[in-house]
Amino acid sequence: MVVELGETGTTEGRTVRAIYRRAGDQLVEVGLDRLSVEEVAAGQPVREFRWYRGRKHYSGWYHAATTGRLVAYESRLELARILLADFDRDVVSIAAQPFQLIGPDGDRLRRHVPDLFLVHCDGLVTVVDVKAPSRMKDSKVIAQFDWTSRLCSSRGWVYETWSGAEATVVENVRFLAGYRRRHLLEASLVPQVLETAHQQSTIGGIEAALATQYPAEAVRPVVLHLLWCGDLLAELRTPLGRTTSIRAAA
């Protein structure tokens, strides 16, 4: 059942509607100008995900540290963008397949479900469409991008089209994401690791400085977790390792 709320939204004098799924799994249809950022951010994917043998895309669920919730993805490329959003300290909410937009685009009626909905700590909203690099110049894709961009602008949102980032950065963030869960670490070591980071400039240096008290297999996960959290900083455009230079965040 779809619950209809409020008046329709408009863009260029035409009606534009949005359908989203509340956290309680209830579908809601509303004018775009009345779409609730809070409900969308806390909601569920608007469309169902299907898995079947032979499917070309790799789908799944990612547990985001930012929200403590599962975020759905339909491809490895979408997962990469979700990982970067989860790593971004400025992002406070991540929703996948957040709503379906329905409205006119010239002489045609267009329907589109963006891939991601990101809310930032200052209240800014970013709507993201993820597409493979090979499709970024497709005329149909460009037309869809242009239409969605205009709609986002009407709400004061940022619209982003994303086809990938520097491979080493993505792989480093993917690696650090394995250490995002603080409760799986020796949390009691966090203060000592942070204190040691003021005297040691590399991952290996921190491990060596604490080696007489703690084994490296206990220290390193804490270092990597603090890099994920942003309490320690490192250059991510080169592969992470023992010689990686790090510094404590200000």
SETIDREN-483742 format. One record per residue (C-alpha): residue number from 1; residue in one letter; z, x, y. Coordinates in Angstrom, 3 decimals. Example, Ala and Ser with C-alpha at 12.3 -4.5 7.8 and 13.67 -1.06 7.14 Angstrom:
REM residues 2
+-----+----+----------+----------+----------+
|   i | aa |        Z |        X |        Y |
+-----+----+----------+----------+----------+
|   1 |  A |    7.800 |   12.300 |   -4.500 |
|   2 |  S |    7.140 |   13.670 |   -1.060 |
+-----+----+----------+----------+----------+
//
This chain:
REM residues 250
+-----+----+----------+----------+----------+
|   i | aa |        Z |        X |        Y |
+-----+----+----------+----------+----------+
|   1 |  M |    0.000 |    0.000 |    0.000 |
|   2 |  V |   -0.823 |    1.228 |    3.512 |
|   3 |  V |    1.552 |    0.358 |    6.344 |
|   4 |  E |   -0.157 |    0.016 |    9.727 |
|   5 |  L |    1.797 |    0.993 |   12.813 |
|   6 |  G |    1.070 |    0.640 |   16.514 |
|   7 |  E |   -2.194 |    0.719 |   18.412 |
|   8 |  T |   -5.262 |    2.806 |   17.686 |
|   9 |  G |   -5.785 |    6.233 |   19.182 |
|  10 |  T |   -8.968 |    7.088 |   21.056 |
|  11 |  T |  -11.140 |   10.105 |   21.711 |
|  12 |  E |  -14.223 |    9.968 |   23.929 |
|  13 |  G |  -13.556 |    6.226 |   24.252 |
|  14 |  R |  -13.769 |    5.648 |   20.477 |
|  15 |  T |  -11.144 |    4.591 |   17.960 |
|  16 |  V |   -9.630 |    7.350 |   15.796 |
|  17 |  R |   -7.086 |    6.626 |   13.097 |
|  18 |  A |   -4.939 |    8.791 |   10.859 |
|  19 |  I |   -3.486 |    8.093 |    7.423 |
|  20 |  Y |   -0.517 |   10.140 |    6.204 |
|  21 |  R |    2.044 |    9.945 |    3.416 |
|  22 |  R |    5.716 |    9.762 |    4.294 |
|  23 |  A |    8.337 |   11.740 |    2.378 |
|  24 |  G |    9.095 |    8.578 |    0.388 |
|  25 |  D |    5.458 |    8.479 |   -0.801 |
|  26 |  Q |    4.517 |    5.557 |    1.473 |
|  27 |  L |    1.052 |    5.678 |    3.042 |
|  28 |  V |    0.971 |    4.940 |    6.769 |
|  29 |  E |   -2.078 |    4.278 |    8.960 |
|  30 |  V |   -1.678 |    4.736 |   12.692 |
|  31 |  G |   -3.654 |    5.592 |   15.811 |
|  32 |  L |   -3.998 |    9.349 |   16.239 |
|  33 |  D |   -2.193 |    9.220 |   19.580 |
|  34 |  R |    0.839 |    7.686 |   17.836 |
|  35 |  L |    0.924 |   10.031 |   14.866 |
|  36 |  S |    4.479 |   11.304 |   14.310 |
|  37 |  V |    4.649 |   15.097 |   14.107 |
|  38 |  E |    8.072 |   14.902 |   12.475 |
|  39 |  E |    6.993 |   12.464 |    9.750 |
|  40 |  V |    3.820 |   14.398 |    8.968 |
|  41 |  A |    5.718 |   17.688 |    8.787 |
|  42 |  A |    8.263 |   16.160 |    6.387 |
|  43 |  G |    5.704 |   14.173 |    4.397 |
|  44 |  Q |    3.646 |   14.657 |    1.254 |
|  45 |  P |   -0.057 |   15.521 |    0.830 |
|  46 |  V |   -2.129 |   12.503 |    1.794 |
|  47 |  R |   -4.454 |   12.874 |   -1.177 |
|  48 |  E |   -3.688 |   13.426 |   -4.822 |
|  49 |  F |   -4.306 |   16.795 |   -6.460 |
|  50 |  R |   -6.180 |   16.799 |   -9.734 |
|  51 |  W |   -6.245 |   19.565 |  -12.319 |
|  52 |  Y |   -8.872 |   19.704 |  -15.040 |
|  53 |  R |  -10.470 |   22.241 |  -17.349 |
|  54 |  G |  -13.358 |   24.128 |  -15.794 |
|  55 |  R |  -12.354 |   23.486 |  -12.203 |
|  56 |  K |  -13.704 |   26.220 |   -9.919 |
|  57 |  H |  -10.757 |   26.249 |   -7.515 |
|  58 |  Y |   -7.269 |   27.488 |   -8.375 |
|  59 |  S |   -4.710 |   24.853 |   -7.326 |
|  60 |  G |   -0.936 |   24.881 |   -7.430 |
|  61 |  W |    2.346 |   24.603 |   -5.564 |
|  62 |  Y |    4.084 |   27.281 |   -3.495 |
|  63 |  H |    7.806 |   27.138 |   -2.706 |
|  64 |  A |    8.029 |   27.929 |    1.003 |
|  65 |  A |   11.081 |   29.829 |    2.210 |
|  66 |  T |   10.537 |   28.362 |    5.683 |
|  67 |  T |   11.269 |   24.798 |    4.579 |
|  68 |  G |   12.716 |   25.145 |    1.074 |
|  69 |  R |    9.992 |   22.736 |   -0.091 |
|  70 |  L |    6.906 |   22.942 |   -2.263 |
|  71 |  V |    3.570 |   23.222 |   -0.456 |
|  72 |  A |    0.373 |   22.319 |   -2.316 |
|  73 |  Y |   -2.771 |   24.430 |   -2.206 |
|  74 |  E |   -6.237 |   23.867 |   -3.579 |
|  75 |  S |   -7.527 |   27.450 |   -3.623 |
|  76 |  R |   -6.336 |   31.043 |   -3.558 |
|  77 |  L |   -7.639 |   31.228 |    0.013 |
|  78 |  E |   -5.423 |   28.312 |    1.058 |
|  79 |  L |   -2.481 |   29.980 |   -0.672 |
|  80 |  A |   -3.093 |   33.149 |    1.344 |
|  81 |  R |   -2.942 |   31.197 |    4.619 |
|  82 |  I |    0.245 |   29.444 |    3.467 |
|  83 |  L |    1.822 |   32.809 |    2.636 |
|  84 |  L |    1.040 |   34.093 |    6.134 |
|  85 |  A |    2.509 |   30.933 |    7.665 |
|  86 |  D |    5.665 |   31.262 |    5.548 |
|  87 |  F |    5.967 |   34.907 |    6.651 |
|  88 |  D |    5.537 |   33.995 |   10.333 |
|  89 |  R |    8.990 |   33.733 |   11.934 |
|  90 |  D |    7.528 |   31.445 |   14.608 |
|  91 |  V |    6.580 |   28.757 |   12.067 |
|  92 |  V |    9.332 |   26.271 |   11.213 |
|  93 |  S |    7.412 |   23.684 |    9.166 |
|  94 |  I |    4.403 |   23.777 |    6.808 |
|  95 |  A |    2.607 |   20.730 |    5.407 |
|  96 |  A |   -0.535 |   20.699 |    3.264 |
|  97 |  Q |   -3.291 |   18.042 |    3.357 |
|  98 |  P |   -1.171 |   16.391 |    6.081 |
|  99 |  F |   -3.339 |   13.409 |    7.026 |
| 100 |  Q |   -6.803 |   11.927 |    6.861 |
| 101 |  L |   -8.622 |   11.469 |   10.158 |
| 102 |  I |  -11.058 |    8.563 |   10.392 |
| 103 |  G |  -13.250 |    7.948 |   13.397 |
| 104 |  P |  -16.711 |    8.037 |   14.951 |
| 105 |  D |  -18.598 |   11.235 |   15.658 |
| 106 |  G |  -21.715 |   10.255 |   17.509 |
| 107 |  D |  -23.523 |    7.679 |   15.384 |
| 108 |  R |  -21.607 |    8.390 |   12.189 |
| 109 |  L |  -18.149 |    7.551 |   10.890 |
| 110 |  R |  -16.405 |   10.744 |    9.870 |
| 111 |  R |  -13.456 |   11.209 |    7.518 |
| 112 |  H |  -11.636 |   14.500 |    7.170 |
| 113 |  V |   -8.387 |   15.857 |    5.691 |
| 114 |  P |   -7.337 |   19.169 |    7.311 |
| 115 |  D |   -5.786 |   21.765 |    5.020 |
| 116 |  L |   -2.552 |   22.682 |    6.819 |
| 117 |  F |   -0.222 |   21.403 |    9.519 |
| 118 |  L |    2.069 |   24.027 |   11.062 |
| 119 |  V |    4.885 |   23.345 |   13.508 |
| 120 |  H |    6.184 |   26.269 |   15.572 |
| 121 |  C |    9.677 |   26.856 |   16.902 |
| 122 |  D |    8.575 |   25.943 |   20.443 |
| 123 |  G |    7.163 |   22.613 |   19.248 |
| 124 |  L |    3.530 |   23.733 |   19.272 |
| 125 |  V |    1.427 |   22.320 |   16.427 |
| 126 |  T |   -1.424 |   24.170 |   14.709 |
| 127 |  V |   -3.872 |   22.316 |   12.472 |
| 128 |  V |   -5.709 |   24.630 |   10.069 |
| 129 |  D |   -8.927 |   24.249 |    8.125 |
| 130 |  V |   -9.513 |   26.915 |    5.472 |
| 131 |  K |  -13.069 |   27.654 |    4.402 |
| 132 |  A |  -14.682 |   30.443 |    2.416 |
| 133 |  P |  -16.555 |   32.954 |    4.617 |
| 134 |  S |  -19.840 |   31.900 |    2.987 |
| 135 |  R |  -19.430 |   28.366 |    4.363 |
| 136 |  M |  -18.377 |   29.161 |    7.919 |
| 137 |  K |  -21.960 |   29.029 |    9.261 |
| 138 |  D |  -22.942 |   25.837 |    7.416 |
| 139 |  S |  -24.130 |   23.290 |   10.010 |
| 140 |  K |  -22.201 |   20.449 |    8.347 |
| 141 |  V |  -19.015 |   22.501 |    8.324 |
| 142 |  I |  -19.494 |   23.480 |   11.973 |
| 143 |  A |  -19.967 |   19.819 |   12.947 |
| 144 |  Q |  -16.757 |   18.908 |   11.126 |
| 145 |  F |  -14.923 |   21.768 |   12.849 |
| 146 |  D |  -16.142 |   20.645 |   16.275 |
| 147 |  W |  -15.057 |   17.043 |   15.694 |
| 148 |  T |  -11.622 |   18.027 |   14.392 |
| 149 |  S |  -11.160 |   20.482 |   17.251 |
| 150 |  R |  -11.783 |   17.750 |   19.820 |
| 151 |  L |   -9.281 |   15.449 |   18.124 |
| 152 |  C |   -6.606 |   18.148 |   18.009 |
| 153 |  S |   -7.209 |   18.951 |   21.664 |
| 154 |  S |   -6.620 |   15.286 |   22.530 |
| 155 |  R |   -3.112 |   15.658 |   21.062 |
| 156 |  G |   -2.442 |   19.032 |   22.667 |
| 157 |  W |   -2.573 |   20.776 |   19.293 |
| 158 |  V |   -4.134 |   24.114 |   18.421 |
| 159 |  Y |   -6.997 |   23.948 |   15.919 |
| 160 |  E |   -7.660 |   26.964 |   13.715 |
| 161 |  T |  -10.510 |   27.639 |   11.305 |
| 162 |  W |   -9.541 |   30.371 |    8.846 |
| 163 |  S |  -11.607 |   32.249 |    6.290 |
| 164 |  G |   -9.306 |   35.160 |    5.496 |
| 165 |  A |   -7.415 |   38.072 |    7.025 |
| 166 |  E |   -7.276 |   41.811 |    6.466 |
| 167 |  A |   -6.929 |   42.230 |    2.699 |
| 168 |  T |   -4.120 |   44.804 |    2.808 |
| 169 |  V |   -2.032 |   42.611 |    5.117 |
| 170 |  V |   -2.456 |   39.589 |    2.848 |
| 171 |  E |   -1.578 |   41.580 |   -0.267 |
| 172 |  N |    1.503 |   43.094 |    1.388 |
| 173 |  V |    2.704 |   39.631 |    2.456 |
| 174 |  R |    1.959 |   38.283 |   -1.033 |
| 175 |  F |    4.070 |   41.128 |   -2.486 |
| 176 |  L |    6.951 |   40.582 |   -0.046 |
| 177 |  A |    6.941 |   36.859 |   -0.826 |
| 178 |  G |    8.287 |   37.767 |   -4.255 |
| 179 |  Y |   11.514 |   38.781 |   -2.492 |
| 180 |  R |   11.852 |   35.768 |   -0.193 |
| 181 |  R |   14.740 |   34.163 |   -2.107 |
| 182 |  R |   17.959 |   35.692 |   -0.818 |
| 183 |  H |   20.147 |   34.165 |   -3.547 |
| 184 |  L |   18.384 |   36.327 |   -6.168 |
| 185 |  L |   19.396 |   39.582 |   -4.442 |
| 186 |  E |   22.579 |   41.610 |   -4.073 |
| 187 |  A |   23.277 |   39.940 |   -0.736 |
| 188 |  S |   26.424 |   42.040 |   -0.247 |
| 189 |  L |   24.154 |   45.064 |    0.325 |
| 190 |  V |   22.393 |   43.553 |    3.349 |
| 191 |  P |   24.785 |   44.931 |    6.024 |
| 192 |  Q |   24.699 |   48.439 |    4.516 |
| 193 |  V |   20.923 |   48.468 |    4.198 |
| 194 |  L |   20.543 |   47.357 |    7.814 |
| 195 |  E |   23.014 |   49.981 |    8.989 |
| 196 |  T |   21.246 |   52.683 |    6.977 |
| 197 |  A |   17.886 |   51.646 |    8.450 |
| 198 |  H |   19.131 |   52.891 |   11.830 |
| 199 |  Q |   19.350 |   56.425 |   10.410 |
| 200 |  Q |   16.510 |   56.401 |    7.844 |
| 201 |  S |   12.867 |   55.770 |    8.742 |
| 202 |  T |   11.321 |   55.027 |    5.332 |
| 203 |  I |   11.959 |   52.775 |    2.349 |
| 204 |  G |   12.532 |   55.833 |    0.172 |
| 205 |  G |   14.909 |   57.280 |    2.746 |
| 206 |  I |   17.114 |   54.200 |    2.647 |
| 207 |  E |   17.162 |   54.269 |   -1.143 |
| 208 |  A |   18.072 |   57.994 |   -1.177 |
| 209 |  A |   20.827 |   57.542 |    1.404 |
| 210 |  L |   22.472 |   54.830 |   -0.700 |
| 211 |  A |   21.717 |   56.397 |   -4.099 |
| 212 |  T |   25.264 |   57.688 |   -4.641 |
| 213 |  Q |   26.614 |   54.146 |   -4.313 |
| 214 |  Y |   23.857 |   51.865 |   -5.590 |
| 215 |  P |   20.821 |   52.210 |   -7.862 |
| 216 |  A |   17.367 |   51.948 |   -6.294 |
| 217 |  E |   16.636 |   48.799 |   -8.318 |
| 218 |  A |   19.430 |   47.054 |   -6.394 |
| 219 |  V |   18.590 |   48.485 |   -2.958 |
| 220 |  R |   14.821 |   48.073 |   -2.919 |
| 221 |  P |   14.766 |   44.272 |   -3.360 |
| 222 |  V |   17.141 |   43.992 |   -0.400 |
| 223 |  V |   14.888 |   46.208 |    1.738 |
| 224 |  L |   11.846 |   44.133 |    0.793 |
| 225 |  H |   13.693 |   40.885 |    1.463 |
| 226 |  L |   14.673 |   42.121 |    4.924 |
| 227 |  L |   11.030 |   43.039 |    5.572 |
| 228 |  W |   10.076 |   39.497 |    4.580 |
| 229 |  C |   12.736 |   38.028 |    6.875 |
| 230 |  G |   11.728 |   40.211 |    9.820 |
| 231 |  D |   15.098 |   41.975 |   10.058 |
| 232 |  L |   13.221 |   45.148 |    9.146 |
| 233 |  L |    9.727 |   45.872 |   10.429 |
| 234 |  A |    6.861 |   47.877 |    8.928 |
| 235 |  E |    3.143 |   48.446 |    9.421 |
| 236 |  L |    1.444 |   46.040 |    7.004 |
| 237 |  R |   -2.112 |   47.294 |    7.436 |
| 238 |  T |   -1.409 |   50.015 |    4.878 |
| 239 |  P |   -0.021 |   49.506 |    1.346 |
| 240 |  L |    3.769 |   49.360 |    1.126 |
| 241 |  G |    5.518 |   52.184 |   -0.722 |
| 242 |  R |    8.444 |   54.591 |   -0.641 |
| 243 |  T |    6.923 |   56.497 |    2.292 |
| 244 |  T |    6.342 |   53.378 |    4.399 |
| 245 |  S |    7.886 |   53.779 |    7.839 |
| 246 |  I |   10.314 |   51.022 |    8.744 |
| 247 |  R |   12.610 |   50.205 |   11.623 |
| 248 |  A |   15.292 |   47.661 |   12.329 |
| 249 |  A |   14.221 |   44.708 |   14.428 |
| 250 |  A |   15.592 |   44.630 |   17.953 |
+-----+----+----------+----------+----------+
//
